[in-house]
Amino acid sequence: MTVTVYAIGGGQMVEAILRAALRNKIIEPEATVVTDVSEKRVNYLHENYGVDAQTTINEKKLKSAEIVLLGVRPQDDWEKITAQIGAAEVSAQVISIIAGVTLTQLQTASNTEIAFTRIIPNTLTDTGYGYSGVTLGERAERELVTPFLESFGKVDFIPEEQIDLYTGYAVCGPNYVYNFYIALTNAGVLSGLSRKQANAIALENLKGAAKFLELTGKHPYELLDINNSAGGVGINAQHEIDASGFAAGIQNAVLAAVQRTTELGKKG
């Protein structure tokens, strides 16, 4: 079953969401409208995805949509846009990806009763992996929004007070993995492997280790014990990791990300 979607804002995150939803056939190009202030962006989205893209909001099409994706930036005039959605008397489920803007703020700005859902989307939409944090508003209908949300990754329904935490930990999660991958491949090159070899080996180890954790359900310490024989190579490597600031560095990065997203939310 497909749904009709009207996206307001055509930035990269909205594009990634729509691309995944189109690929998974939750939406169809002819039943998808995108509005963006940039004519260049509008032309790009139409030419690449076949969606109906325009620079001004078409209230008739907005009113007929089943899902409205509110994807403007926090610094844009989201209050005016939300008021316009309210004035159009839409019956759609309105899904907001505006960072730092709460459900209460959206409801107030709409000046009417609208079914809002707030999400923090993951950036792994093309892979089907990654969790999006989702908070349902008072009038939101979970069964209506879930198929669309699941078309671009996994969904974790959370209380709104966890949104900032989720942004810093889950949504920024790929950043921590990318940094680990870079460090690991550089170590391979430092040891004498070619860059091509180091990249391929590190990627296989990342995929394999993640899959092994999933398949076995074991704690990582149990799996480390398999690799770390007495006085062997693995336990010597483990000693260096334990003596370094590796774990604290990752933890401090997460806490810094959570703190920053909290600050941005307060500014909003």
Backbone as CSV, one residue per row, in Angstrom:
resi,resn,N_x,N_y,N_z,CA_x,CA_y,CA_z,C_x,C_y,C_z
1,MET,0.842,-1.196,0.000,0.000,0.000,0.000,0.877,1.246,0.000
2,THR,0.588,2.177,-0.887,1.353,3.409,-0.973,0.587,4.550,-0.314
3,VAL,1.323,5.615,0.010,0.707,6.794,0.606,1.088,8.018,-0.209
4,THR,0.239,9.033,-0.152,0.540,10.298,-0.810,1.282,11.191,0.172
5,VAL,2.374,11.777,-0.291,3.249,12.559,0.579,3.470,13.948,0.000
6,TYR,3.414,14.940,0.864,3.768,16.314,0.498,4.923,16.725,1.407
7,ALA,6.093,16.935,0.816,7.273,17.333,1.581,7.510,18.828,1.429
8,ILE,7.642,19.503,2.557,7.965,20.932,2.550,9.418,21.070,2.977
9,GLY,10.253,21.471,2.032,11.702,21.454,2.217,12.265,20.283,1.433
10,GLY,13.228,20.560,0.575,13.766,19.506,-0.285,15.256,19.305,-0.118
11,GLY,15.722,19.447,1.127,17.152,19.271,1.397,17.590,17.820,1.316
12,GLN,18.856,17.578,1.676,19.439,16.248,1.513,18.747,15.187,2.367
13,MET,18.332,15.546,3.583,17.684,14.555,4.440,16.325,14.174,3.883
14,VAL,15.566,15.153,3.431,14.271,14.854,2.809,14.480,14.024,1.550
15,GLU,15.473,14.386,0.761,15.773,13.611,-0.450,16.084,12.156,-0.108
16,ALA,16.915,11.948,0.922,17.292,10.588,1.321,16.075,9.786,1.781
17,ILE,15.184,10.443,2.527,13.967,9.778,3.002,13.074,9.383,1.821
18,LEU,12.844,10.326,0.913,11.985,10.056,-0.230,12.602,9.015,-1.156
19,ARG,13.915,9.069,-1.330,14.590,8.092,-2.197,14.370,6.662,-1.682
20,ALA,14.519,6.492,-0.360,14.316,5.170,0.238,12.850,4.750,0.147
21,ALA,11.947,5.683,0.411,10.517,5.368,0.348,10.088,5.008,-1.073
22,LEU,10.656,5.689,-2.064,10.371,5.370,-3.461,10.917,3.986,-3.815
23,ARG,12.133,3.718,-3.384,12.756,2.420,-3.680,11.966,1.276,-3.062
24,ASN,11.424,1.502,-1.871,10.652,0.469,-1.183,9.166,0.496,-1.522
25,LYS,8.829,1.350,-2.505,7.469,1.416,-3.061,6.386,1.746,-2.023
26,ILE,6.777,2.529,-1.024,5.792,3.052,-0.064,5.140,4.307,-0.639
27,ILE,5.882,5.010,-1.484,5.339,6.169,-2.186,5.614,6.008,-3.680
28,GLU,4.845,6.722,-4.496,5.025,6.723,-5.942,5.336,8.152,-6.392
29,PRO,6.183,8.320,-7.416,6.567,9.676,-7.848,5.382,10.571,-8.165
30,GLU,4.389,10.002,-8.842,3.239,10.818,-9.260,2.347,11.212,-8.093
31,ALA,2.540,10.580,-6.936,1.737,10.904,-5.750,2.577,11.585,-4.676
32,THR,3.710,12.147,-5.102,4.632,12.798,-4.168,4.915,14.219,-4.631
33,VAL,4.745,15.165,-3.715,4.995,16.576,-4.019,6.075,17.100,-3.080
34,VAL,6.994,17.874,-3.623,8.041,18.508,-2.813,8.058,20.001,-3.112
35,THR,8.067,20.790,-2.060,8.203,22.241,-2.209,9.521,22.690,-1.597
36,ASP,10.282,23.453,-2.352,11.536,24.022,-1.852,11.702,25.409,-2.465
37,VAL,12.316,26.314,-1.705,12.462,27.694,-2.188,13.469,27.802,-3.327
38,SER,14.350,26.804,-3.448,15.386,26.831,-4.478,14.877,26.220,-5.781
39,GLU,14.859,27.024,-6.838,14.421,26.512,-8.143,15.382,25.441,-8.650
40,LYS,16.654,25.613,-8.377,17.652,24.623,-8.781,17.389,23.280,-8.104
41,ARG,17.053,23.344,-6.823,16.773,22.125,-6.063,15.479,21.458,-6.558
42,VAL,14.491,22.253,-6.841,13.214,21.751,-7.348,13.415,21.008,-8.669
43,ASN,14.188,21.611,-9.575,14.460,20.986,-10.871,15.222,19.673,-10.694
44,TYR,16.174,19.680,-9.786,16.973,18.481,-9.518,16.089,17.332,-9.022
45,LEU,15.221,17.599,-8.073,14.367,16.556,-7.497,13.386,16.007,-8.525
46,HIS,12.860,16.883,-9.359,11.924,16.431,-10.397,12.644,15.576,-11.440
47,GLU,13.794,16.034,-11.883,14.527,15.318,-12.927,15.056,13.971,-12.452
48,ASN,15.460,13.889,-11.181,16.075,12.660,-10.677,15.083,11.646,-10.120
49,TYR,13.931,12.125,-9.613,12.991,11.208,-8.966,11.591,11.213,-9.569
50,GLY,11.340,12.141,-10.472,10.036,12.190,-11.122,8.917,12.718,-10.266
51,VAL,9.248,13.278,-9.098,8.215,13.818,-8.208,7.756,15.182,-8.703
52,ASP,6.606,15.579,-8.249,6.079,16.911,-8.555,6.775,17.888,-7.615
53,ALA,7.685,18.698,-8.142,8.467,19.622,-7.312,8.213,21.058,-7.746
54,GLN,8.016,21.943,-6.769,7.692,23.334,-7.056,8.229,24.254,-5.963
55,THR,8.287,25.526,-6.268,8.893,26.486,-5.338,7.895,27.116,-4.374
56,THR,6.625,26.923,-4.601,5.609,27.461,-3.680,4.651,26.344,-3.262
57,ILE,4.071,26.493,-2.096,3.168,25.469,-1.572,1.843,25.484,-2.329
58,ASN,1.461,24.317,-2.795,0.178,24.139,-3.464,-0.811,23.644,-2.410
59,GLU,-1.662,24.534,-1.927,-2.538,24.195,-0.800,-3.545,23.090,-1.132
60,LYS,-3.965,23.004,-2.377,-4.896,21.953,-2.764,-4.238,20.580,-2.617
61,LYS,-3.010,20.454,-3.105,-2.287,19.187,-3.003,-1.851,18.918,-1.565
62,LEU,-1.525,19.989,-0.852,-1.169,19.849,0.561,-2.336,19.268,1.349
63,LYS,-3.505,19.755,1.070,-4.701,19.323,1.805,-5.075,17.882,1.487
64,SER,-4.731,17.410,0.289,-5.108,16.054,-0.112,-4.072,14.999,0.277
65,ALA,-2.917,15.421,0.782,-1.860,14.468,1.143,-2.237,13.680,2.394
66,GLU,-1.739,12.442,2.451,-1.951,11.615,3.640,-0.860,11.858,4.678
67,ILE,0.331,12.174,4.179,1.453,12.499,5.065,2.098,13.787,4.580
68,VAL,2.310,14.714,5.504,3.070,15.930,5.220,4.401,15.810,5.951
69,LEU,5.484,15.890,5.195,6.822,15.805,5.767,7.373,17.217,5.903
70,LEU,7.514,17.673,7.130,7.973,19.030,7.399,9.487,18.989,7.568
71,GLY,10.194,19.357,6.491,11.639,19.164,6.477,12.454,20.424,6.279
72,VAL,11.954,21.554,6.767,12.727,22.794,6.671,13.761,22.848,7.793
73,ARG,14.685,23.785,7.706,15.725,23.935,8.730,15.187,24.720,9.936
74,PRO,15.802,24.526,11.106,15.344,25.256,12.300,15.415,26.768,12.122
75,GLN,16.396,27.237,11.338,16.571,28.682,11.151,15.613,29.259,10.103
76,ASP,14.901,28.394,9.372,13.895,28.883,8.431,12.637,29.304,9.193
77,ASP,11.721,29.932,8.492,10.499,30.415,9.147,9.503,29.265,9.289
78,TRP,9.867,28.294,10.149,9.028,27.104,10.320,7.675,27.439,10.947
79,GLU,7.649,28.495,11.752,6.381,28.873,12.393,5.356,29.332,11.355
80,LYS,5.816,30.123,10.392,4.920,30.597,9.337,4.439,29.420,8.481
81,ILE,5.357,28.512,8.171,5.004,27.340,7.358,4.018,26.447,8.103
82,THR,4.256,26.245,9.402,3.358,25.423,10.212,1.978,26.064,10.320
83,ALA,1.953,27.377,10.431,0.673,28.100,10.458,-0.067,27.925,9.140
84,GLN,0.690,27.904,8.027,0.078,27.706,6.713,-0.532,26.303,6.602
85,ILE,0.143,25.322,7.176,-0.393,23.955,7.198,-1.696,23.928,8.000
86,GLY,-1.684,24.624,9.132,-2.888,24.689,9.956,-4.027,25.380,9.248
87,ALA,-3.728,26.474,8.549,-4.760,27.232,7.845,-5.361,26.429,6.694
88,ALA,-4.576,25.520,6.132,-5.056,24.697,5.022,-5.988,23.591,5.499
89,GLU,-6.111,23.459,6.826,-6.994,22.458,7.432,-6.686,21.044,6.934
90,VAL,-5.408,20.713,6.955,-4.998,19.393,6.491,-5.467,18.321,7.479
91,SER,-5.793,17.162,6.931,-6.150,16.020,7.772,-5.008,15.010,7.822
92,ALA,-3.894,15.357,7.207,-2.743,14.455,7.102,-2.035,14.264,8.441
93,GLN,-1.242,13.208,8.491,-0.287,13.032,9.568,0.926,13.904,9.217
94,VAL,1.264,14.840,10.079,2.378,15.747,9.809,3.611,15.261,10.560
95,ILE,4.659,14.920,9.807,5.894,14.396,10.385,6.968,15.468,10.282
96,SER,7.477,15.891,11.420,8.487,16.953,11.454,9.878,16.395,11.718
97,ILE,10.846,16.833,10.902,12.249,16.499,11.160,13.036,17.752,11.543
98,ILE,12.312,18.792,11.973,12.985,20.049,12.337,13.677,19.883,13.692
99,ALA,14.980,19.976,13.689,15.756,19.783,14.919,15.439,20.866,15.934
100,GLY,15.214,20.457,17.170,15.045,21.399,18.268,13.663,21.989,18.414
101,VAL,12.742,21.657,17.532,11.385,22.207,17.604,10.464,21.137,18.171
102,THR,9.861,21.426,19.314,9.075,20.433,20.050,7.665,20.279,19.475
103,LEU,7.006,19.226,19.899,5.617,18.998,19.499,4.719,20.129,19.976
104,THR,4.973,20.617,21.178,4.180,21.727,21.715,4.348,22.974,20.867
105,GLN,5.583,23.274,20.460,5.838,24.439,19.614,5.138,24.302,18.265
106,LEU,5.177,23.108,17.695,4.516,22.869,16.408,3.010,23.041,16.540
107,GLN,2.453,22.470,17.596,1.009,22.547,17.798,0.566,23.988,17.994
108,THR,1.342,24.745,18.759,1.022,26.153,19.008,1.077,26.958,17.718
109,ALA,2.135,26.714,16.924,2.310,27.461,15.678,1.209,27.145,14.667
110,SER,0.680,25.923,14.694,-0.355,25.532,13.726,-1.693,26.200,14.014
111,ASN,-1.893,26.567,15.280,-3.118,27.248,15.715,-4.378,26.432,15.420
112,THR,-4.214,25.117,15.371,-5.363,24.226,15.168,-4.974,22.819,15.614
113,GLU,-5.900,21.889,15.535,-5.615,20.517,15.959,-5.057,19.714,14.789
114,ILE,-3.781,19.369,14.875,-3.096,18.618,13.821,-2.421,17.407,14.440
115,ALA,-2.346,16.332,13.669,-1.675,15.108,14.129,-0.190,15.202,13.812
116,PHE,0.586,15.642,14.795,2.033,15.802,14.605,2.800,14.577,15.107
117,THR,3.853,14.239,14.384,4.843,13.268,14.820,6.208,13.912,14.647
118,ARG,7.055,13.776,15.644,8.397,14.344,15.565,9.411,13.212,15.423
119,ILE,10.290,13.320,14.444,11.293,12.275,14.270,12.693,12.862,14.166
120,ILE,13.646,12.076,14.604,15.062,12.346,14.365,15.521,11.241,13.420
121,PRO,15.580,11.532,12.109,15.886,10.471,11.150,17.363,10.083,11.157
122,ASN,17.617,8.808,10.906,19.001,8.368,10.765,19.514,8.746,9.382
123,THR,20.819,8.659,9.186,21.416,9.047,7.906,21.783,7.836,7.059
124,LEU,21.307,6.660,7.467,21.632,5.424,6.747,20.450,4.947,5.914
125,THR,19.658,5.894,5.424,18.400,5.554,4.753,18.590,4.620,3.560
126,ASP,19.695,4.736,2.849,19.904,3.912,1.657,20.270,2.471,1.998
127,THR,20.606,2.192,3.237,21.043,0.853,3.623,19.942,0.027,4.270
128,GLY,18.917,0.689,4.806,17.885,-0.023,5.557,18.270,-0.240,7.004
129,TYR,19.484,0.169,7.372,19.941,0.053,8.751,19.748,1.386,9.473
130,GLY,20.010,1.369,10.775,19.933,2.587,11.565,18.532,2.829,12.100
131,TYR,18.471,3.403,13.294,17.197,3.716,13.936,16.883,5.201,13.818
132,SER,15.621,5.492,13.554,15.104,6.849,13.685,14.345,6.926,14.997
133,GLY,14.596,7.981,15.768,13.846,8.194,17.001,12.534,8.887,16.679
134,VAL,11.431,8.342,17.157,10.101,8.848,16.799,9.282,9.130,18.054
135,THR,8.722,10.335,18.117,7.801,10.696,19.195,6.460,11.063,18.597
136,LEU,5.442,10.351,19.019,4.096,10.588,18.500,3.404,11.687,19.294
137,GLY,2.782,12.608,18.570,1.977,13.626,19.225,0.651,13.051,19.682
138,GLU,-0.113,13.854,20.369,-1.374,13.412,20.971,-2.350,12.850,19.949
139,ARG,-2.389,13.430,18.751,-3.362,13.007,17.735,-2.748,12.114,16.656
140,ALA,-1.452,11.858,16.747,-0.786,11.034,15.733,-1.302,9.595,15.779
141,GLU,-1.393,8.991,14.606,-1.859,7.611,14.491,-0.689,6.726,14.081
142,ARG,-0.230,5.939,15.037,0.971,5.116,14.853,0.867,4.194,13.639
143,GLU,-0.276,3.568,13.464,-0.421,2.598,12.372,-0.363,3.260,10.999
144,LEU,-0.647,4.556,10.925,-0.604,5.271,9.656,0.808,5.747,9.309
145,VAL,1.571,6.182,10.312,2.896,6.728,10.030,3.987,5.655,9.975
146,THR,3.773,4.524,10.657,4.829,3.515,10.774,5.308,2.957,9.435
147,PRO,4.426,2.559,8.502,4.927,2.023,7.223,5.843,2.997,6.483
148,PHE,5.487,4.287,6.515,6.332,5.288,5.861,7.668,5.413,6.580
149,LEU,7.636,5.486,7.902,8.867,5.625,8.675,9.789,4.421,8.494
150,GLU,9.203,3.230,8.431,10.001,2.013,8.290,10.548,1.831,6.881
151,SER,10.100,2.646,5.939,10.611,2.539,4.572,12.035,3.071,4.453
152,PHE,12.488,3.834,5.442,13.870,4.337,5.379,14.687,3.956,6.617
153,GLY,14.356,2.835,7.231,15.154,2.337,8.350,14.293,1.793,9.473
154,LYS,14.930,1.462,10.564,14.216,0.946,11.724,13.658,2.106,12.548
155,VAL,12.650,1.812,13.363,11.954,2.855,14.113,11.989,2.531,15.604
156,ASP,12.315,3.529,16.393,12.301,3.399,17.843,11.386,4.483,18.396
157,PHE,10.237,4.080,18.922,9.298,5.052,19.493,9.762,5.427,20.895
158,ILE,10.021,6.711,21.094,10.632,7.175,22.337,9.872,8.378,22.885
159,PRO,9.983,8.631,24.201,9.416,9.867,24.764,10.209,11.062,24.261
160,GLU,9.546,12.195,24.161,10.194,13.370,23.558,11.423,13.821,24.335
161,GLU,11.441,13.570,25.646,12.601,14.004,26.432,13.877,13.250,26.069
162,GLN,13.761,12.170,25.297,14.942,11.429,24.867,15.448,11.853,23.487
163,ILE,14.764,12.791,22.861,15.119,13.187,21.503,16.563,13.684,21.405
164,ASP,16.983,14.555,22.318,18.343,15.098,22.262,19.376,14.000,22.479
165,LEU,19.106,13.126,23.438,20.000,12.001,23.690,20.104,11.134,22.440
166,TYR,18.961,10.899,21.806,18.919,10.058,20.628,19.722,10.665,19.478
167,THR,19.630,11.973,19.347,20.359,12.657,18.280,21.863,12.486,18.459
168,GLY,22.338,12.713,19.683,23.774,12.639,19.946,24.346,11.245,19.891
169,TYR,23.517,10.245,20.242,24.018,8.871,20.279,23.672,8.080,19.016
170,ALA,22.385,7.963,18.709,21.955,7.097,17.610,22.188,7.720,16.240
171,VAL,21.748,8.956,16.052,21.843,9.574,14.740,23.288,9.919,14.385
172,CYS,24.074,10.292,15.377,25.499,10.556,15.135,26.325,9.269,15.146
173,GLY,25.668,8.136,15.406,26.363,6.860,15.517,27.295,6.528,14.368
174,PRO,26.870,6.718,13.105,27.782,6.426,11.997,29.085,7.215,12.069
175,ASN,29.032,8.438,12.621,30.263,9.236,12.744,31.321,8.498,13.554
176,TYR,30.887,7.878,14.649,31.834,7.172,15.513,32.403,5.953,14.795
177,VAL,31.570,5.285,14.018,32.033,4.114,13.264,32.993,4.533,12.157
178,TYR,32.681,5.619,11.453,33.573,6.095,10.392,34.946,6.446,10.958
179,ASN,34.947,7.093,12.113,36.226,7.469,12.723,37.029,6.239,13.141
180,PHE,36.343,5.227,13.670,37.027,3.989,14.031,37.602,3.328,12.781
181,TYR,36.828,3.314,11.713,37.273,2.707,10.450,38.536,3.412,9.931
182,ILE,38.528,4.737,9.965,39.703,5.490,9.507,40.928,5.147,10.342
183,ALA,40.750,5.121,11.673,41.874,4.808,12.562,42.405,3.401,12.292
184,LEU,41.497,2.451,12.071,41.896,1.068,11.843,42.619,0.910,10.510
185,THR,42.106,1.543,9.461,42.766,1.428,8.157,44.123,2.118,8.166
186,ASN,44.212,3.253,8.851,45.519,3.923,8.966,46.519,3.046,9.708
187,ALA,46.032,2.308,10.706,46.914,1.394,11.429,47.429,0.291,10.502
188,GLY,46.566,-0.181,9.608,46.988,-1.199,8.656,48.065,-0.690,7.723
189,VAL,47.876,0.543,7.227,48.871,1.151,6.346,50.175,1.395,7.106
190,LEU,50.058,1.857,8.345,51.230,2.087,9.196,52.021,0.790,9.400
191,SER,51.298,-0.320,9.464,51.941,-1.620,9.680,52.603,-2.169,8.429
192,GLY,52.227,-1.633,7.242,52.856,-2.084,6.011,51.919,-2.590,4.941
193,LEU,50.609,-2.621,5.215,49.645,-3.028,4.196,49.382,-1.873,3.231
194,SER,48.938,-2.220,2.030,48.522,-1.168,1.110,47.205,-0.578,1.599
195,ARG,46.878,0.620,1.130,45.612,1.247,1.520,44.440,0.371,1.068
196,LYS,44.531,-0.191,-0.124,43.456,-1.043,-0.631,43.253,-2.264,0.264
197,GLN,44.343,-2.899,0.654,44.250,-4.057,1.541,43.645,-3.668,2.895
198,ALA,44.162,-2.591,3.472,43.718,-2.158,4.799,42.227,-1.834,4.793
199,ASN,41.775,-1.121,3.763,40.360,-0.761,3.660,39.474,-2.002,3.567
200,ALA,39.865,-2.942,2.701,39.060,-4.151,2.496,38.995,-5.005,3.752
201,ILE,40.129,-5.189,4.421,40.179,-6.019,5.630,39.363,-5.384,6.753
202,ALA,39.526,-4.074,6.938,38.801,-3.383,8.008,37.300,-3.456,7.794
203,LEU,36.856,-3.270,6.540,35.432,-3.306,6.243,34.853,-4.697,6.501
204,GLU,35.577,-5.746,6.104,35.121,-7.113,6.363,35.046,-7.403,7.860
205,ASN,36.039,-6.930,8.602,36.029,-7.138,10.053,34.875,-6.401,10.721
206,LEU,34.595,-5.188,10.254,33.465,-4.432,10.804,32.150,-5.153,10.545
207,LYS,31.938,-5.569,9.301,30.693,-6.260,8.949,30.586,-7.601,9.669
208,GLY,31.684,-8.342,9.679,31.676,-9.674,10.288,31.491,-9.636,11.790
209,ALA,32.183,-8.705,12.453,32.072,-8.604,13.909,30.659,-8.187,14.316
210,ALA,30.075,-7.236,13.572,28.706,-6.808,13.868,27.728,-7.971,13.674
211,LYS,27.921,-8.721,12.606,27.042,-9.860,12.341,27.206,-10.938,13.407
212,PHE,28.449,-11.153,13.857,28.718,-12.166,14.879,28.059,-11.786,16.208
213,LEU,28.106,-10.508,16.552,27.414,-10.036,17.754,25.921,-10.312,17.658
214,GLU,25.370,-10.048,16.475,23.936,-10.244,16.266,23.574,-11.730,16.310
215,LEU,24.365,-12.566,15.652,24.061,-13.998,15.559,24.204,-14.722,16.898
216,THR,25.262,-14.394,17.627,25.539,-15.126,18.872,24.755,-14.597,20.060
217,GLY,24.454,-13.303,20.053,23.800,-12.699,21.211,24.711,-12.625,22.422
218,LYS,25.985,-12.866,22.209,26.947,-12.874,23.313,27.409,-11.456,23.640
219,HIS,27.861,-11.276,24.878,28.473,-10.006,25.267,29.822,-9.890,24.562
220,PRO,30.193,-8.686,24.119,31.483,-8.518,23.451,32.666,-9.059,24.245
221,TYR,32.612,-8.971,25.580,33.713,-9.508,26.383,33.865,-11.018,26.174
222,GLU,32.742,-11.712,25.965,32.807,-13.155,25.703,33.499,-13.427,24.373
223,LEU,33.186,-12.600,23.384,33.808,-12.780,22.070,35.285,-12.381,22.102
224,LEU,35.618,-11.392,22.901,37.027,-11.024,23.064,37.825,-12.177,23.668
225,ASP,37.217,-12.889,24.595,37.903,-14.023,25.219,38.244,-15.112,24.200
226,ILE,37.409,-15.248,23.175,37.685,-16.224,22.125,38.965,-15.857,21.372
227,ASN,39.149,-14.557,21.141,40.302,-14.077,20.364,41.560,-13.893,21.203
228,ASN,41.399,-13.760,22.505,42.529,-13.378,23.359,43.042,-14.560,24.187
229,SER,43.915,-15.351,23.592,44.518,-16.479,24.321,45.624,-15.968,25.246
230,ALA,45.963,-16.767,26.232,46.945,-16.367,27.251,48.287,-15.992,26.621
231,GLY,48.732,-14.784,26.902,50.027,-14.309,26.412,50.108,-14.130,24.916
232,GLY,48.954,-14.164,24.235,48.948,-14.128,22.775,48.892,-12.733,22.183
233,VAL,48.722,-12.725,20.870,48.712,-11.466,20.113,47.502,-10.614,20.512
234,GLY,46.326,-11.238,20.570,45.107,-10.493,20.845,45.109,-9.800,22.187
235,ILE,45.576,-10.515,23.232,45.554,-9.924,24.575,46.571,-8.798,24.699
236,ASN,47.658,-8.880,23.937,48.623,-7.778,23.933,48.033,-6.530,23.273
237,ALA,47.287,-6.752,22.189,46.602,-5.626,21.550,45.548,-5.050,22.494
238,GLN,44.844,-5.943,23.209,43.816,-5.508,24.152,44.414,-4.654,25.263
239,HIS,45.592,-5.026,25.720,46.266,-4.262,26.776,46.509,-2.821,26.338
240,GLU,46.933,-2.644,25.093,47.198,-1.294,24.587,45.901,-0.483,24.468
241,ILE,44.830,-1.155,24.030,43.531,-0.464,23.940,43.064,-0.038,25.332
242,ASP,43.201,-0.961,26.314,42.774,-0.653,27.678,43.591,0.476,28.285
243,ALA,44.871,0.573,27.897,45.756,1.594,28.465,45.575,2.956,27.793
244,SER,44.899,2.963,26.655,44.700,4.215,25.914,43.425,4.910,26.365
245,GLY,43.129,6.034,25.728,41.887,6.758,26.026,40.782,6.420,25.047
246,PHE,40.883,5.250,24.412,39.944,4.884,23.354,38.486,4.927,23.815
247,ALA,38.179,4.185,24.881,36.790,4.106,25.353,36.281,5.468,25.817
248,ALA,37.129,6.175,26.583,36.730,7.494,27.086,36.527,8.478,25.941
249,GLY,37.341,8.350,24.889,37.209,9.244,23.735,35.852,9.095,23.065
250,ILE,35.417,7.843,22.865,34.100,7.596,22.265,32.988,8.119,23.173
251,GLN,33.097,7.817,24.461,32.065,8.236,25.411,31.982,9.760,25.502
252,ASN,33.134,10.419,25.518,33.148,11.884,25.580,32.569,12.496,24.311
253,ALA,32.804,11.856,23.163,32.252,12.350,21.904,30.726,12.284,21.928
254,VAL,30.187,11.178,22.429,28.729,11.031,22.525,28.143,12.082,23.461
255,LEU,28.775,12.254,24.620,28.260,13.229,25.582,28.329,14.648,25.023
256,ALA,29.383,14.955,24.266,29.510,16.282,23.651,28.420,16.497,22.607
257,ALA,28.106,15.451,21.843,27.056,15.547,20.830,25.692,15.747,21.475
258,VAL,25.433,15.021,22.549,24.163,15.167,23.269,24.042,16.579,23.841
259,GLN,25.128,17.071,24.423,25.112,18.417,25.000,24.852,19.475,23.931
260,ARG,25.484,19.305,22.775,25.325,20.298,21.700,23.898,20.310,21.159
261,THR,23.331,19.118,20.946,21.960,19.088,20.417,20.973,19.648,21.447
262,THR,21.273,19.494,22.729,20.434,20.079,23.775,20.501,21.602,23.713
263,GLU,21.721,22.131,23.509,21.899,23.593,23.402,21.155,24.146,22.207
264,LEU,21.226,23.432,21.072,20.536,23.891,19.861,19.026,23.878,20.052
265,GLY,18.552,22.865,20.785,17.124,22.782,21.067,16.635,23.955,21.898
266,LYS,17.453,24.374,22.867,17.091,25.516,23.707,17.053,26.808,22.914
267,LYS,17.989,26.929,21.928,18.003,28.122,21.082,16.750,28.185,20.222
268,GLY,16.293,26.969,19.796,15.076,26.920,18.970,13.855,27.344,19.744
